[in-house]
Amino acid sequence: MSKDLDILPLQDWLPTGGKPLVIAGPCSAESEQQLLRTAREIATIPDVKIFRAGIWKPRTRPGEFEGVGEEGLKWLEKVKAETGLLTTVEVARPAHVELALKYNVDILWMGARTVVNPFNVQEIADVVKGHDVPLMVKNPLNPDVKLWLGAIERIRAAGLRKIIAIHRGFHYFEKSPYRNAPMWEIPIELKSMLLSIPIIIDPSHICGQRDLLQPVSQKALDLEMDGLMIETHFDPTQALTDAQQQITPKQLDELLGGLIFRRRQGNIDFQNKLESLRTEIDKLDGELLQILAKRMEIIDEIGEYKKENDITILQMKRWAGIIRDRLAIGTHLGLGERFLRTLLNVIHKESLQRQTDIFNKSNGK
């Protein structure tokens, strides 16, 4: 279900000339020299509009580098004065917000560890109230779109209209080539819920390593995401945090130069053909929904019949047979096994729930 939070379109307050927004800079501000040298080199890349740097670093364990704090904000002021780049930093506490505003940081962002806690989000929402400062909201660590949406809603309720969502991937227990699984369906779902929200991608945190940055960045653009945030350091091998996922400004320039910026709309013939295909999909979706509704009617009938005859809801032998049969048919038709298993499990879960409701109703629960 889509909502209208009256979020300002990105181009209304941060013109990018019709190109995706690009934010770059080191994971952490480490020294004045490191920050200025990196910024000077980044400033030669025309597509980069904003310089990022971590001032306060939320570390998993004590004793690790946790950022330079307020001193780094002074260095960022010098970066902006010398290069003309806008600046952005992560804020996790009200005191961070107050200091960032004191040193004229242009854009704030909330990290995944902050967004996961609504109490922290509300504290930041309270302190930004009354300020016309843009704020970017990263997705929470776990794939919970409602938690992400809730953080955005809290910031919007504080009066801010310049809001961007940042997709940085999700913590995932299964083996994956990524540091944080992209799960593209989650930002796409957020976009369907908040049609006006700009979404940019943080491929550095999704990938966790340099060699995956290019394909993930291209995928983001192909999915019509609004920009990229890429960690960039003049000498990544010496970085104090996340060295393996940072690239040099030269590598950033090459990465951006290798991306294909596709048009969001084609000519009239293309649009007509696309609309025709979409209409066909709409028709098929309607038929699918009718079939599912009919299937659930039969499931309800089966549930009533099981209840009348004191038969258990779940019969594993029957379910295992269904899985084998449907996988064989579906893969023969060209459907992926992973997709089929996911689809069948969702349908089965709903079927069990409907039959459980029938049993509970009969038992007076």
C-alpha positions as a LaTeX table, in Angstrom:
\begin{tabular}{lrrr}
\hline
Residue & $x$ (\AA) & $y$ (\AA) & $z$ (\AA) \\
\hline
Met1 & 0.00 & 0.00 & 0.00 \\
Ser2 & 1.56 & 3.29 & $-1.11$ \\
Lys3 & 1.67 & 6.36 & 1.09 \\
Asp4 & 2.25 & 10.03 & 0.39 \\
Leu5 & 4.56 & 11.59 & 2.98 \\
Asp6 & 5.11 & 14.69 & 0.86 \\
Ile7 & 8.85 & 14.03 & 0.59 \\
Leu8 & 10.58 & 16.49 & $-1.72$ \\
Pro9 & 11.86 & 15.10 & $-5.03$ \\
Leu10 & 15.64 & 14.95 & $-5.02$ \\
Gln11 & 15.99 & 17.30 & $-7.98$ \\
Asp12 & 14.03 & 20.00 & $-6.12$ \\
Trp13 & 16.77 & 20.50 & $-3.55$ \\
Leu14 & 19.86 & 18.73 & $-4.88$ \\
Pro15 & 20.07 & 19.11 & $-8.68$ \\
Thr16 & 22.24 & 16.46 & $-10.33$ \\
Gly17 & 21.61 & 17.35 & $-13.94$ \\
Gly18 & 19.42 & 14.32 & $-14.44$ \\
Lys19 & 22.21 & 11.93 & $-13.46$ \\
Pro20 & 22.27 & 9.64 & $-10.43$ \\
Leu21 & 23.53 & 11.24 & $-7.23$ \\
Val22 & 27.07 & 10.14 & $-6.30$ \\
Ile23 & 28.43 & 10.40 & $-2.75$ \\
Ala24 & 32.04 & 9.43 & $-2.06$ \\
Gly25 & 34.60 & 9.62 & 0.70 \\
Pro26 & 36.39 & 7.48 & 3.26 \\
Cys27 & 34.71 & 5.11 & 5.65 \\
Ser28 & 36.35 & 7.07 & 8.49 \\
Ala29 & 37.93 & 10.47 & 8.91 \\
Glu30 & 41.38 & 9.53 & 10.17 \\
Ser31 & 43.45 & 12.70 & 9.89 \\
Glu32 & 43.18 & 16.16 & 8.39 \\
Gln33 & 45.75 & 15.26 & 5.75 \\
Gln34 & 43.92 & 12.06 & 4.79 \\
Leu35 & 40.58 & 13.83 & 4.52 \\
Leu36 & 41.83 & 16.79 & 2.49 \\
Arg37 & 43.91 & 14.70 & 0.09 \\
Thr38 & 41.03 & 12.31 & $-0.57$ \\
Ala39 & 38.58 & 15.19 & $-1.03$ \\
Arg40 & 40.85 & 17.05 & $-3.44$ \\
Glu41 & 41.15 & 13.99 & $-5.65$ \\
Ile42 & 37.43 & 13.24 & $-5.49$ \\
Ala43 & 36.59 & 16.85 & $-6.37$ \\
Thr44 & 38.14 & 16.32 & $-9.82$ \\
Ile45 & 35.35 & 13.81 & $-10.64$ \\
Pro46 & 32.41 & 15.88 & $-11.96$ \\
Asp47 & 29.72 & 13.33 & $-11.07$ \\
Val48 & 30.52 & 13.40 & $-7.34$ \\
Lys49 & 28.45 & 16.01 & $-5.50$ \\
Ile50 & 28.82 & 15.03 & $-1.84$ \\
Phe51 & 31.78 & 14.06 & 0.34 \\
Arg52 & 31.15 & 11.52 & 3.10 \\
Ala53 & 33.25 & 10.64 & 6.13 \\
Gly54 & 32.57 & 8.69 & 9.31 \\
Ile55 & 33.21 & 10.87 & 12.36 \\
Trp56 & 31.77 & 8.56 & 15.01 \\
Lys57 & 32.20 & 4.86 & 14.24 \\
Pro58 & 29.89 & 2.36 & 16.01 \\
Arg59 & 32.21 & $-0.62$ & 16.52 \\
Thr60 & 31.11 & $-4.09$ & 17.55 \\
Arg61 & 33.84 & $-4.45$ & 20.17 \\
Pro62 & 35.54 & $-1.90$ & 22.43 \\
Gly63 & 39.12 & $-0.93$ & 21.72 \\
Glu64 & 38.65 & $-0.67$ & 17.96 \\
Phe65 & 38.92 & 2.69 & 16.18 \\
Glu66 & 35.71 & 4.58 & 17.01 \\
Gly67 & 36.32 & 7.77 & 15.05 \\
Val68 & 37.99 & 11.11 & 15.72 \\
Gly69 & 34.83 & 12.89 & 16.89 \\
Glu70 & 34.40 & 16.65 & 16.86 \\
Glu71 & 37.89 & 17.34 & 15.49 \\
Gly72 & 36.91 & 15.63 & 12.24 \\
Leu73 & 34.02 & 18.06 & 11.76 \\
Lys74 & 36.55 & 20.89 & 11.65 \\
Trp75 & 38.40 & 19.05 & 8.88 \\
Leu76 & 35.13 & 18.65 & 6.96 \\
Glu77 & 34.59 & 22.41 & 7.11 \\
Lys78 & 37.97 & 22.80 & 5.41 \\
Val79 & 37.01 & 20.20 & 2.80 \\
Lys80 & 33.86 & 22.12 & 1.91 \\
Ala81 & 35.63 & 25.49 & 1.82 \\
Glu82 & 38.42 & 24.21 & $-0.44$ \\
Thr83 & 36.56 & 21.83 & $-2.80$ \\
Gly84 & 32.99 & 23.10 & $-2.84$ \\
Leu85 & 31.71 & 19.58 & $-2.18$ \\
Leu86 & 28.73 & 19.20 & 0.13 \\
Thr87 & 29.43 & 17.13 & 3.25 \\
Thr88 & 27.59 & 14.33 & 5.01 \\
Val89 & 28.22 & 12.39 & 8.24 \\
Glu90 & 26.54 & 9.63 & 10.18 \\
Val91 & 24.76 & 10.62 & 13.39 \\
Ala92 & 23.69 & 8.13 & 16.06 \\
Arg93 & 22.92 & 10.36 & 19.04 \\
Pro94 & 21.33 & 13.80 & 19.57 \\
Ala95 & 24.77 & 15.19 & 20.52 \\
His96 & 26.09 & 14.09 & 17.13 \\
Val97 & 23.33 & 16.01 & 15.37 \\
Glu98 & 23.99 & 19.16 & 17.38 \\
Leu99 & 27.72 & 19.07 & 16.64 \\
Ala100 & 27.20 & 18.32 & 12.95 \\
Leu101 & 24.88 & 21.30 & 12.62 \\
Lys102 & 27.32 & 23.48 & 14.59 \\
Tyr103 & 30.02 & 22.74 & 12.01 \\
Asn104 & 27.71 & 23.25 & 9.03 \\
Val105 & 27.49 & 19.68 & 7.80 \\
Asp106 & 25.10 & 19.76 & 4.83 \\
Ile107 & 23.43 & 16.35 & 5.08 \\
Leu108 & 23.06 & 13.87 & 7.95 \\
Trp109 & 22.55 & 10.14 & 7.78 \\
Met110 & 21.41 & 7.49 & 10.22 \\
Gly111 & 23.22 & 4.15 & 10.07 \\
Ala112 & 21.78 & 0.64 & 10.13 \\
Arg113 & 22.58 & 0.15 & 13.82 \\
Thr114 & 20.62 & 3.28 & 14.70 \\
Val115 & 17.63 & 2.61 & 12.46 \\
Val116 & 17.14 & $-0.79$ & 14.09 \\
Asn117 & 16.10 & 0.95 & 17.34 \\
Pro118 & 12.97 & 3.17 & 17.16 \\
Phe119 & 13.95 & 4.87 & 20.45 \\
Asn120 & 17.22 & 6.08 & 18.91 \\
Val121 & 15.44 & 7.18 & 15.76 \\
Gln122 & 12.90 & 9.19 & 17.75 \\
Glu123 & 15.66 & 10.93 & 19.72 \\
Ile124 & 17.25 & 12.06 & 16.48 \\
Ala125 & 13.86 & 13.06 & 15.06 \\
Asp126 & 13.27 & 15.23 & 18.13 \\
Val127 & 16.57 & 17.06 & 17.80 \\
Val128 & 16.29 & 17.74 & 14.04 \\
Lys129 & 12.81 & 19.18 & 14.45 \\
Gly130 & 12.81 & 22.79 & 13.30 \\
His131 & 15.96 & 22.39 & 11.16 \\
Asp132 & 15.84 & 22.36 & 7.37 \\
Val133 & 18.56 & 19.72 & 7.16 \\
Pro134 & 18.41 & 16.78 & 4.74 \\
Leu135 & 18.59 & 13.38 & 6.39 \\
Met136 & 19.38 & 10.01 & 4.83 \\
Val137 & 18.06 & 6.82 & 6.41 \\
Lys138 & 19.92 & 3.54 & 5.93 \\
Asn139 & 18.02 & 0.28 & 6.07 \\
Pro140 & 18.14 & $-1.64$ & 9.36 \\
Leu141 & 20.50 & $-4.61$ & 9.73 \\
Asn142 & 17.73 & $-7.16$ & 9.24 \\
Pro143 & 15.40 & $-7.28$ & 6.20 \\
Asp144 & 12.47 & $-5.54$ & 7.89 \\
Val145 & 10.90 & $-3.03$ & 5.51 \\
Lys146 & 8.42 & $-1.84$ & 8.16 \\
Leu147 & 11.27 & $-0.87$ & 10.48 \\
Trp148 & 12.90 & 1.08 & 7.65 \\
Leu149 & 9.58 & 2.73 & 6.78 \\
Gly150 & 8.94 & 3.57 & 10.43 \\
Ala151 & 12.25 & 5.40 & 10.74 \\
Ile152 & 11.45 & 7.48 & 7.66 \\
Glu153 & 7.99 & 8.24 & 9.01 \\
Arg154 & 9.47 & 9.46 & 12.32 \\
Ile155 & 11.86 & 11.80 & 10.50 \\
Arg156 & 9.06 & 13.09 & 8.28 \\
Ala157 & 6.85 & 13.64 & 11.34 \\
Ala158 & 9.60 & 15.89 & 12.72 \\
Gly159 & 9.00 & 18.23 & 9.80 \\
Leu160 & 11.82 & 17.21 & 7.46 \\
Arg161 & 10.94 & 16.85 & 3.77 \\
Lys162 & 14.44 & 16.36 & 2.34 \\
Ile163 & 14.77 & 12.64 & 3.02 \\
Ile164 & 16.69 & 9.92 & 1.18 \\
Ala165 & 16.67 & 6.19 & 1.85 \\
Ile166 & 20.00 & 4.35 & 1.63 \\
His167 & 20.05 & 0.66 & 0.77 \\
Arg168 & 23.20 & $-0.94$ & 2.23 \\
Gly169 & 22.15 & $-4.57$ & 2.21 \\
Phe170 & 21.05 & $-6.88$ & 5.02 \\
His171 & 22.75 & $-9.18$ & 7.49 \\
Tyr172 & 22.19 & $-12.67$ & 6.17 \\
Phe173 & 23.16 & $-15.99$ & 7.73 \\
Glu174 & 23.32 & $-18.06$ & 4.56 \\
Lys175 & 26.57 & $-18.23$ & 2.60 \\
Ser176 & 26.80 & $-15.32$ & 0.18 \\
Pro177 & 29.47 & $-13.53$ & $-1.87$ \\
Tyr178 & 28.28 & $-10.29$ & $-0.28$ \\
Arg179 & 29.07 & $-8.75$ & 3.07 \\
Asn180 & 25.40 & $-7.78$ & 3.30 \\
Ala181 & 22.92 & $-9.47$ & 0.98 \\
Pro182 & 21.37 & $-6.94$ & $-1.43$ \\
Met183 & 17.85 & $-8.44$ & $-1.33$ \\
Trp184 & 16.73 & $-5.98$ & $-3.98$ \\
Glu185 & 13.10 & $-6.82$ & $-3.35$ \\
Ile186 & 13.24 & $-4.89$ & $-0.04$ \\
Pro187 & 14.14 & $-1.43$ & $-1.44$ \\
Ile188 & 11.74 & $-2.08$ & $-4.31$ \\
Glu189 & 9.00 & $-2.79$ & $-1.76$ \\
Leu190 & 9.90 & 0.41 & 0.12 \\
Lys191 & 9.61 & 2.35 & $-3.13$ \\
Ser192 & 6.17 & 0.86 & $-3.72$ \\
Met193 & 5.15 & 1.97 & $-0.23$ \\
Leu194 & 6.67 & 5.45 & $-0.52$ \\
Leu195 & 6.47 & 6.48 & $-4.14$ \\
Ser196 & 8.23 & 9.82 & $-3.58$ \\
Ile197 & 11.24 & 8.52 & $-1.61$ \\
Pro198 & 14.61 & 8.75 & $-3.40$ \\
Ile199 & 16.69 & 5.60 & $-2.81$ \\
Ile200 & 20.45 & 5.46 & $-3.23$ \\
Ile201 & 22.61 & 2.35 & $-2.93$ \\
Asp202 & 25.67 & 1.82 & $-0.73$ \\
Pro203 & 27.50 & $-0.85$ & $-2.77$ \\
Ser204 & 30.53 & $-0.66$ & $-0.46$ \\
His205 & 28.60 & $-2.18$ & 2.45 \\
Ile206 & 26.65 & $-4.56$ & 0.24 \\
Cys207 & 29.82 & $-5.94$ & $-1.36$ \\
Gly208 & 32.41 & $-5.75$ & 1.40 \\
Gln209 & 35.08 & $-6.08$ & $-1.27$ \\
Arg210 & 36.22 & $-3.98$ & $-4.21$ \\
Asp211 & 35.76 & $-6.46$ & $-7.06$ \\
Leu212 & 31.98 & $-6.60$ & $-6.67$ \\
Leu213 & 31.37 & $-2.85$ & $-6.67$ \\
Gln214 & 30.96 & $-2.42$ & $-10.43$ \\
Pro215 & 28.25 & $-5.07$ & $-11.05$ \\
Val216 & 26.29 & $-4.08$ & $-7.93$ \\
Ser217 & 26.43 & $-0.40$ & $-8.88$ \\
Gln218 & 25.23 & $-1.24$ & $-12.38$ \\
Lys219 & 22.42 & $-3.36$ & $-10.98$ \\
Ala220 & 21.33 & $-0.41$ & $-8.82$ \\
Leu221 & 21.14 & 1.88 & $-11.83$ \\
Asp222 & 19.30 & $-0.74$ & $-13.89$ \\
Leu223 & 16.69 & $-0.90$ & $-11.11$ \\
Glu224 & 16.23 & 2.90 & $-11.34$ \\
Met225 & 17.80 & 3.66 & $-7.99$ \\
Asp226 & 18.63 & 7.33 & $-7.55$ \\
Gly227 & 22.32 & 7.21 & $-6.76$ \\
Leu228 & 25.36 & 5.61 & $-5.18$ \\
Met229 & 27.38 & 6.06 & $-1.99$ \\
Ile230 & 30.86 & 4.59 & $-2.50$ \\
Glu231 & 33.61 & 4.55 & 0.12 \\
Thr232 & 36.75 & 6.15 & $-1.30$ \\
His233 & 40.19 & 6.65 & 0.29 \\
Phe234 & 43.40 & 7.94 & $-1.28$ \\
Asp235 & 45.19 & 4.85 & 0.12 \\
Pro236 & 42.66 & 2.15 & 1.09 \\
Thr237 & 45.37 & $-0.29$ & 2.18 \\
Gln238 & 46.16 & 2.02 & 5.11 \\
Ala239 & 42.53 & 2.70 & 6.10 \\
Leu240 & 41.69 & 2.19 & 9.76 \\
Thr241 & 38.25 & 0.76 & 8.98 \\
Asp242 & 36.82 & $-1.35$ & 6.14 \\
Ala243 & 40.00 & $-1.21$ & 4.07 \\
Gln244 & 38.95 & $-4.08$ & 1.80 \\
Gln245 & 35.82 & $-2.35$ & 0.49 \\
Gln246 & 37.25 & 1.12 & $-0.20$ \\
Ile247 & 38.67 & 2.26 & $-3.54$ \\
Thr248 & 40.91 & 5.12 & $-4.61$ \\
Pro249 & 39.50 & 8.24 & $-6.29$ \\
Lys250 & 41.08 & 7.05 & $-9.57$ \\
Gln251 & 39.32 & 3.71 & $-9.27$ \\
Leu252 & 36.07 & 5.53 & $-8.46$ \\
Asp253 & 36.42 & 7.62 & $-11.63$ \\
Glu254 & 36.98 & 4.45 & $-13.65$ \\
Leu255 & 34.02 & 2.71 & $-12.00$ \\
Leu256 & 31.67 & 5.59 & $-12.75$ \\
Gly257 & 33.00 & 5.84 & $-16.28$ \\
Gly258 & 32.21 & 2.18 & $-16.87$ \\
Leu259 & 28.59 & 2.40 & $-15.75$ \\
Ile260 & 25.77 & 2.45 & $-18.29$ \\
Phe261 & 23.23 & 5.15 & $-17.49$ \\
Arg262 & 20.08 & 3.85 & $-19.14$ \\
Arg263 & 17.14 & 6.03 & $-20.05$ \\
Arg264 & 14.14 & 5.70 & $-17.77$ \\
Gln265 & 11.83 & 6.14 & $-20.74$ \\
Gly266 & 12.28 & 5.36 & $-24.42$ \\
Asn267 & 10.70 & 6.77 & $-27.59$ \\
Ile268 & 6.99 & 6.54 & $-28.35$ \\
Asp269 & 7.25 & 3.14 & $-30.13$ \\
Phe270 & 9.17 & 1.71 & $-27.18$ \\
Gln271 & 6.64 & 3.11 & $-24.70$ \\
Asn272 & 3.71 & 1.69 & $-26.69$ \\
Lys273 & 5.29 & $-1.77$ & $-26.86$ \\
Leu274 & 6.16 & $-1.64$ & $-23.16$ \\
Glu275 & 2.62 & $-0.61$ & $-22.26$ \\
Ser276 & 1.23 & $-3.47$ & $-24.33$ \\
Leu277 & 3.42 & $-6.00$ & $-22.51$ \\
Arg278 & 2.53 & $-4.50$ & $-19.12$ \\
Thr279 & $-1.16$ & $-4.75$ & $-19.96$ \\
Glu280 & $-0.67$ & $-8.45$ & $-20.72$ \\
Ile281 & 1.07 & $-8.88$ & $-17.35$ \\
Asp282 & $-1.82$ & $-7.11$ & $-15.60$ \\
Lys283 & $-4.24$ & $-9.52$ & $-17.24$ \\
Leu284 & $-2.20$ & $-12.57$ & $-16.25$ \\
Asp285 & $-1.83$ & $-11.28$ & $-12.68$ \\
Gly286 & $-5.60$ & $-10.99$ & $-12.46$ \\
Glu287 & $-5.96$ & $-14.58$ & $-13.62$ \\
Leu288 & $-3.33$ & $-15.74$ & $-11.13$ \\
Leu289 & $-5.17$ & $-14.05$ & $-8.27$ \\
Gln290 & $-8.46$ & $-15.66$ & $-9.29$ \\
Ile291 & $-6.77$ & $-19.08$ & $-9.40$ \\
Leu292 & $-5.22$ & $-18.51$ & $-5.95$ \\
Ala293 & $-8.56$ & $-17.41$ & $-4.55$ \\
Lys294 & $-10.22$ & $-20.56$ & $-5.95$ \\
Arg295 & $-7.40$ & $-22.69$ & $-4.51$ \\
Met296 & $-7.94$ & $-21.18$ & $-1.05$ \\
Glu297 & $-11.69$ & $-21.91$ & $-1.29$ \\
Ile298 & $-10.83$ & $-25.57$ & $-1.83$ \\
Ile299 & $-8.31$ & $-25.42$ & 1.04 \\
Asp300 & $-11.09$ & $-24.15$ & 3.31 \\
Glu301 & $-13.32$ & $-27.00$ & 2.17 \\
Ile302 & $-10.54$ & $-29.50$ & 2.92 \\
Gly303 & $-10.09$ & $-27.92$ & 6.35 \\
Glu304 & $-13.75$ & $-28.34$ & 7.18 \\
Tyr305 & $-13.64$ & $-31.95$ & 5.98 \\
Lys306 & $-10.56$ & $-32.74$ & 8.10 \\
Lys307 & $-12.20$ & $-31.19$ & 11.16 \\
Glu308 & $-15.37$ & $-33.22$ & 10.72 \\
Asn309 & $-13.36$ & $-36.42$ & 10.45 \\
Asp310 & $-10.74$ & $-35.63$ & 13.15 \\
Ile311 & $-7.83$ & $-35.65$ & 10.70 \\
Thr312 & $-4.64$ & $-33.67$ & 11.41 \\
Ile313 & $-4.06$ & $-30.50$ & 9.44 \\
Leu314 & $-0.55$ & $-31.32$ & 8.23 \\
Gln315 & 0.30 & $-34.53$ & 6.39 \\
Met316 & 4.02 & $-34.44$ & 5.62 \\
Lys317 & 3.98 & $-37.32$ & 3.13 \\
Arg318 & 1.38 & $-35.52$ & 1.02 \\
Trp319 & 3.33 & $-32.23$ & 1.21 \\
Ala320 & 6.63 & $-33.87$ & 0.20 \\
Gly321 & 4.89 & $-35.36$ & $-2.81$ \\
Ile322 & 3.48 & $-31.96$ & $-3.79$ \\
Ile323 & 6.94 & $-30.40$ & $-3.63$ \\
Arg324 & 8.48 & $-33.06$ & $-5.87$ \\
Asp325 & 5.65 & $-32.89$ & $-8.39$ \\
Arg326 & 5.41 & $-29.08$ & $-8.60$ \\
Leu327 & 9.18 & $-28.67$ & $-8.83$ \\
Ala328 & 9.33 & $-31.13$ & $-11.69$ \\
Ile329 & 6.53 & $-29.36$ & $-13.59$ \\
Gly330 & 7.77 & $-25.85$ & $-12.83$ \\
Thr331 & 11.42 & $-26.43$ & $-13.73$ \\
His332 & 10.31 & $-28.10$ & $-16.98$ \\
Leu333 & 8.43 & $-24.87$ & $-17.77$ \\
Gly334 & 11.59 & $-22.83$ & $-17.20$ \\
Leu335 & 10.93 & $-21.58$ & $-13.66$ \\
Gly336 & 13.80 & $-21.48$ & $-11.17$ \\
Glu337 & 13.82 & $-24.03$ & $-8.35$ \\
Arg338 & 14.52 & $-21.41$ & $-5.67$ \\
Phe339 & 11.59 & $-19.31$ & $-6.87$ \\
Leu340 & 9.30 & $-22.33$ & $-6.95$ \\
Arg341 & 10.25 & $-23.44$ & $-3.43$ \\
Thr342 & 9.65 & $-19.93$ & $-2.09$ \\
Leu343 & 6.28 & $-19.68$ & $-3.85$ \\
Leu344 & 5.13 & $-23.12$ & $-2.72$ \\
Asn345 & 6.17 & $-22.47$ & 0.87 \\
Val346 & 4.26 & $-19.17$ & 0.98 \\
Ile347 & 1.13 & $-20.85$ & $-0.40$ \\
His348 & 1.51 & $-23.78$ & 1.99 \\
Lys349 & 1.96 & $-21.48$ & 4.98 \\
Glu350 & $-1.22$ & $-19.59$ & 4.10 \\
Ser351 & $-3.08$ & $-22.88$ & 3.57 \\
Leu352 & $-2.03$ & $-24.18$ & 6.99 \\
Gln353 & $-3.04$ & $-20.92$ & 8.63 \\
Arg354 & $-6.51$ & $-21.00$ & 7.06 \\
Gln355 & $-7.07$ & $-24.58$ & 8.16 \\
Thr356 & $-5.77$ & $-23.77$ & 11.65 \\
Asp357 & $-8.27$ & $-20.91$ & 11.86 \\
Ile358 & $-11.07$ & $-23.33$ & 10.93 \\
Phe359 & $-10.02$ & $-25.77$ & 13.68 \\
Asn360 & $-9.64$ & $-22.99$ & 16.28 \\
Lys361 & $-13.04$ & $-21.55$ & 15.38 \\
Ser362 & $-14.67$ & $-24.92$ & 15.91 \\
Asn363 & $-12.94$ & $-25.25$ & 19.28 \\
Gly364 & $-14.21$ & $-21.86$ & 20.39 \\
Lys365 & $-10.75$ & $-20.22$ & 20.46 \\
\hline
\end{tabular}
